[in-house]
């Protein structure tokens, strides 16, 4: 089993740690709850910069955490370089 951190796991874990429901984070990020569910179940391709920024804002991530989310959102090839 791959235990490498992914953007999906990073965002989902932060939401859970904060005790926030998907519906609340979706409302704050101005996306639908079903869209957030698809993101958290990795049923989507990459996220747009706007949606990622909205999710980071809704989760109240620190600048360091936001940077980590951006790093995880980068294509694998770019991270390996």
ABEGO torsion letter per residue (X at the ends): XBABBBAAAAAAAAAAAAGBBAAAAAAAAGBBAAAAAAAAAGABBBBBAAAAAAAAAAAGBBAAAAAAAAAAABBAAAAAX
